[in-house]
Amino acid sequence: MHIAVAGNIGAGKTTLTRLLAKHFKWEPHFEDVVDNPYLDDFYHQMERWSFNLQIYFLNSRFRQVLQIRESGKNIIQDRTIYEDAHIFAPNLHAMGLMSNRDYNNYTSLFELMESLVGSPDLLIYLRSSIPNLVSQIHKRGRDYENSISIDYLSRLNERYEAWIQTYDKGKLVIIDVDNIDFVNNPEDLGNIINRIDAEINGLF
């Protein structure tokens, strides 16, 4: 079974992935942030590095999905291949930070990859307001994220909402993370687990 967690920067994807993996005994697959050779450059010079960064993520995510399918295990994935293609790349293109030529090249590659991989059995979307995202980003204190603007986060949020409204590739659970604390409040985590349980048991 393939479960995936989607959401904007700072929404709590990695933390929730870790907690759910522990509870359900799933194998977690995390986003490659530490070893990503483009991330730091990208945040300092977005226009120059946007295409390189998006291709790196696409390659890494495609490889991940293939491994998930081949493993035959129950796996929970932190961020999906769809978010790169439907949110991050088109946003960079719309902001003038990725050229038409690069964007068309990227989109063509994504469409080819998408035709070769299955979608997750269950998608968990973490919905968050901008103030909450900003607070979480500051809390975790990653140097390269200090330069992320409110405008950039807002644009991403709008695209996330538009994408999730039309998502039809499988089961979907939407969790509003603004008024809950699934890290420190066991009841909040329990409610999320119950909702996921209900969806999963409906899968079979």
C-alpha positions in Angstrom: 0.0 0.0 0.0 1.2 3.5 -0.9 0.2 6.4 1.3 1.4 9.9 0.5 1.4 13.2 2.5 1.1 16.4 0.6 1.2 20.1 1.7 3.0 23.4 1.5 6.4 24.2 3.0 6.1 24.1 6.8 2.7 22.3 6.9 4.1 19.4 8.9 4.4 16.7 6.3 7.7 15.1 7.6 6.5 15.1 11.2 3.2 13.5 10.4 4.8 11.0 8.1 7.1 9.9 10.9 4.2 9.7 13.5 2.0 7.7 11.1 4.8 5.4 10.1 5.4 4.6 13.7 1.7 4.0 14.5 0.8 1.9 11.5 4.2 0.2 11.1 4.6 1.6 7.7 8.0 2.3 6.1 8.6 6.1 5.7 10.2 7.6 2.6 11.3 11.2 3.1 12.1 14.0 0.8 15.7 14.4 0.0 16.4 17.8 1.5 19.8 17.3 3.1 21.6 15.9 0.1 19.9 18.1 -2.5 22.8 19.9 -4.3 20.6 22.6 -5.7 18.4 23.8 -2.9 20.7 26.4 -1.3 21.6 27.8 -4.7 18.0 27.9 -5.7 16.9 30.0 -2.8 19.7 32.5 -3.4 19.2 32.7 -7.2 15.8 31.2 -8.2 15.8 32.1 -11.9 19.2 30.5 -12.5 18.5 27.2 -10.6 14.8 26.6 -10.9 14.9 24.2 -13.8 17.8 22.2 -12.3 16.1 22.0 -8.9 12.8 20.8 -10.4 14.5 18.2 -12.5 16.4 16.9 -9.5 13.2 16.6 -7.5 11.3 14.9 -10.4 14.1 12.4 -10.8 14.3 11.7 -7.1 10.5 11.4 -6.7 10.1 9.2 -9.8 12.8 6.8 -8.5 11.1 6.8 -5.1 7.7 5.8 -6.6 9.2 3.0 -8.6 10.9 1.7 -5.4 7.6 1.9 -3.5 5.8 -0.1 -6.2 8.6 -2.7 -6.4 9.0 -3.2 -2.7 5.5 -4.6 -2.1 5.6 -3.0 1.4 3.2 -0.6 3.1 5.0 2.8 2.6 4.2 6.3 3.5 5.8 9.0 1.4 6.6 12.6 2.4 5.5 14.7 -0.6 4.3 13.5 -4.0 5.5 13.7 -7.6 2.3 15.6 -8.4 3.3 18.6 -6.2 6.4 19.3 -8.2 4.5 19.2 -11.5 1.2 20.9 -10.5 2.4 23.4 -7.9 6.2 24.2 -7.7 7.2 24.1 -11.4 4.1 26.0 -12.8 4.5 28.6 -10.0 8.1 29.2 -11.0 7.1 29.5 -14.6 4.2 31.9 -13.7 6.6 34.1 -11.7 9.0 34.3 -14.6 11.6 32.2 -12.8 11.5 29.4 -15.4 11.6 29.9 -19.1 8.9 28.6 -21.5 11.4 26.3 -23.0 12.5 24.8 -19.7 8.9 24.5 -18.5 7.7 22.7 -21.6 10.7 20.4 -21.4 9.9 19.7 -17.7 6.2 19.1 -18.3 6.8 16.7 -21.1 9.2 14.7 -18.9 6.6 14.6 -16.0 3.8 13.4 -18.3 6.0 10.6 -19.5 6.9 9.6 -15.9 3.3 9.9 -14.8 2.2 7.4 -17.4 4.6 4.8 -15.9 3.7 5.1 -12.2 0.6 4.5 -10.2 -1.0 7.1 -7.9 -1.0 6.6 -4.1 -3.8 4.5 -2.6 -4.4 7.3 -0.2 -3.4 11.0 -0.3 -3.3 13.0 2.9 -3.4 16.7 2.3 -2.3 19.1 5.1 -4.1 22.4 4.7 -2.6 25.4 6.4 -2.8 29.2 6.5 0.2 31.4 5.7 0.7 32.6 9.3 0.9 29.0 10.5 3.4 28.0 7.7 5.6 31.0 8.5 5.6 30.2 12.2 6.6 26.5 11.5 9.3 27.5 9.0 10.8 29.9 11.6 10.6 27.3 14.3 12.6 24.7 12.4 15.2 27.3 11.4 16.6 25.9 8.2 19.0 28.5 6.8 18.1 28.2 3.2 14.4 28.8 4.1 15.0 32.2 5.6 14.7 33.9 2.3 11.2 32.4 1.4 8.8 35.3 1.0 5.2 35.5 2.1 4.2 36.1 -1.5 5.9 32.9 -2.6 4.2 30.8 0.1 0.8 32.4 -0.8 1.2 31.6 -4.5 2.0 28.0 -3.6 -1.0 27.8 -1.2 -3.3 29.0 -4.0 -2.0 26.3 -6.3 -2.3 23.6 -3.6 -5.9 24.5 -3.1 -6.7 24.5 -6.8 -4.9 21.1 -7.3 -6.6 19.4 -4.3 -10.1 20.6 -5.5 -9.6 18.6 -8.8 -7.6 15.6 -7.3 -9.3 12.4 -8.6 -6.5 9.9 -8.6 -7.5 8.0 -5.4 -8.7 8.4 -1.9 -8.1 11.7 -0.2 -8.1 12.9 3.4 -7.8 16.7 4.0 -6.5 17.7 7.4 -6.7 21.4 8.5 -3.6 21.8 10.6 -4.1 25.4 11.8 -6.0 24.6 15.0 -4.6 21.2 15.9 -1.3 20.0 17.3 -0.7 16.4 16.4 2.8 16.5 17.8 2.0 17.5 21.4 -1.7 16.5 21.6 -2.3 12.8 21.4 -6.1 13.4 20.9 -5.4 15.4 17.7 -3.1 12.6 16.4 -5.7 10.1 17.4 -8.4 11.9 15.4 -6.1 11.9 12.3 -5.4 8.2 12.8 -9.1 7.3 13.0 -9.9 9.2 9.8 -7.1 7.4 8.0 -8.1 4.1 9.4 -11.6 4.6 8.1 -10.3 5.4 4.6 -7.9 2.5 4.5 -10.4 -0.1 5.7 -12.6 1.2 2.9 -9.8 0.4 0.4 -10.2 -3.3 0.7 
